[in-house]
Amino acid sequence: MHNSASRGVSDRAATTYIEEHGNARWVDIAAELKTHRCACPKLTGFEAYRGCGYRKAQASCQNPVDIGDCPVPSLPLRKGTLNQLAFSLFFFLRDRCQGDLVGFIESIFAEAEKAEPDDPSAQSARL
């Protein structure tokens, strides 16, 4: 279990790294996806992106033939898994949420309310 002191060191280290190297930004990922020459089929969208496997330290992925043209390594993040997560989040927000995360969440709640009307016994059964 982490105590607050160790989390503080990690937060400080992460903040320092971001200040020195930069962070993942929506506009940067969108621009990279618009201009990349990579033929990797995983870069088409959220469902296809599963299993990217990018590893920064090994400069490898699940489609090594295309890694030289891949936009995933372009992000200046500390670990390759963070690069993967940034692209995955981008695809999720773009493809599943249509660019509107709040609207997406609201639609999920609206569907849940339609499926189970305000019945206290139904609500307690879900818990």
C-alpha positions as CSV (number, residue, x, y, z in Angstrom):
1,M,0.0,0.0,0.0
2,H,1.3,3.5,-0.9
3,N,1.4,6.2,1.7
4,S,0.9,9.8,0.8
5,A,4.6,10.6,0.9
6,S,5.4,8.0,-1.8
7,R,2.5,9.2,-4.0
8,G,3.8,12.7,-3.6
9,V,7.2,11.7,-4.9
10,S,5.5,9.9,-7.9
11,D,3.3,12.9,-8.6
12,R,6.3,15.2,-8.4
13,A,8.3,13.0,-10.7
14,A,5.5,12.7,-13.2
15,T,4.9,16.5,-13.2
16,T,8.6,17.1,-13.7
17,Y,8.7,14.7,-16.6
18,I,5.7,16.3,-18.3
19,E,7.2,19.8,-17.8
20,E,10.5,18.6,-19.4
21,H,9.1,16.4,-22.2
22,G,5.5,17.3,-22.8
23,N,2.2,15.5,-22.5
24,A,-0.4,13.8,-24.7
25,R,-2.8,16.3,-26.2
26,W,-5.9,15.7,-28.3
27,V,-4.8,18.0,-31.0
28,D,-1.5,16.3,-31.4
29,I,-3.0,12.8,-31.6
30,A,-5.6,14.0,-34.1
31,A,-2.9,15.7,-36.2
32,E,-0.7,12.5,-36.1
33,L,-3.6,10.3,-37.2
34,K,-4.4,12.7,-40.0
35,T,-0.9,12.8,-41.5
36,H,0.7,9.4,-40.6
37,R,1.8,7.0,-43.3
38,C,1.5,3.9,-41.1
39,A,-0.4,1.0,-42.7
40,C,-1.2,-0.6,-39.3
41,P,-4.9,-1.7,-39.2
42,K,-5.0,-1.0,-35.5
43,L,-5.0,2.8,-36.1
44,T,-8.4,2.8,-37.8
45,G,-10.4,3.1,-34.6
46,F,-11.3,2.0,-31.1
47,E,-12.3,-1.6,-31.8
48,A,-9.4,-2.2,-34.1
49,Y,-6.8,-0.7,-31.7
50,R,-6.9,-3.5,-29.2
51,G,-3.6,-5.2,-28.7
52,C,-1.3,-2.5,-29.9
53,G,1.5,-3.7,-27.7
54,Y,3.8,-0.7,-28.1
55,R,6.8,-0.9,-25.9
56,K,8.9,2.3,-25.8
57,A,12.1,0.7,-24.3
58,Q,12.1,-2.1,-26.8
59,A,10.8,0.1,-29.7
60,S,8.4,-2.8,-30.5
61,C,4.7,-3.5,-31.0
62,Q,2.3,-6.1,-32.3
63,N,2.9,-4.9,-35.9
64,P,6.7,-4.3,-36.1
65,V,6.7,-3.9,-39.8
66,D,5.0,-0.5,-39.5
67,I,6.5,0.8,-36.3
68,G,8.8,3.3,-38.2
69,D,5.7,5.1,-39.5
70,C,3.5,4.6,-36.5
71,P,2.2,7.7,-34.7
72,V,2.0,6.0,-31.3
73,P,5.7,6.4,-30.5
74,S,5.5,10.1,-31.3
75,L,4.0,11.0,-27.9
76,P,6.7,12.1,-25.4
77,L,5.3,10.1,-22.6
78,R,7.4,8.2,-20.0
79,K,6.3,4.7,-20.9
80,G,4.9,3.1,-24.0
81,T,1.8,1.9,-22.2
82,L,1.0,5.5,-21.6
83,N,1.3,6.2,-25.3
84,Q,-1.0,3.3,-26.0
85,L,-3.6,4.5,-23.4
86,A,-3.5,8.0,-24.8
87,F,-4.4,6.7,-28.3
88,S,-7.0,4.3,-26.9
89,L,-8.7,7.2,-25.0
90,F,-8.6,9.3,-28.1
91,F,-10.3,6.6,-30.2
92,F,-12.8,5.9,-27.4
93,L,-13.8,9.6,-27.2
94,R,-13.9,10.0,-30.9
95,D,-15.6,6.7,-31.9
96,R,-17.8,5.7,-29.0
97,C,-18.5,9.1,-27.5
98,Q,-18.6,11.0,-30.8
99,G,-16.5,13.7,-29.1
100,D,-19.0,14.2,-26.2
101,L,-18.1,12.2,-23.1
102,V,-20.7,13.9,-20.9
103,G,-23.4,13.2,-23.5
104,F,-22.2,9.6,-23.7
105,I,-22.4,9.1,-19.9
106,E,-25.8,10.8,-19.8
107,S,-27.1,8.4,-22.5
108,I,-25.9,5.4,-20.6
109,F,-27.8,6.6,-17.5
110,A,-30.9,7.4,-19.6
111,E,-30.9,3.8,-21.0
112,A,-30.5,2.4,-17.6
113,E,-33.5,4.4,-16.3
114,K,-35.6,3.1,-19.2
115,A,-34.6,-0.5,-18.6
116,E,-35.3,-0.3,-14.9
117,P,-37.9,2.1,-13.7
118,D,-37.8,3.7,-10.3
119,D,-38.5,0.5,-8.4
120,P,-36.6,0.4,-5.0
121,S,-36.4,-3.4,-5.1
122,A,-34.9,-3.4,-8.6
123,Q,-32.3,-0.8,-7.5
124,S,-31.3,-2.7,-4.4
125,A,-31.0,-5.9,-6.6
126,R,-28.4,-4.0,-8.8
127,L,-26.3,-3.1,-5.8
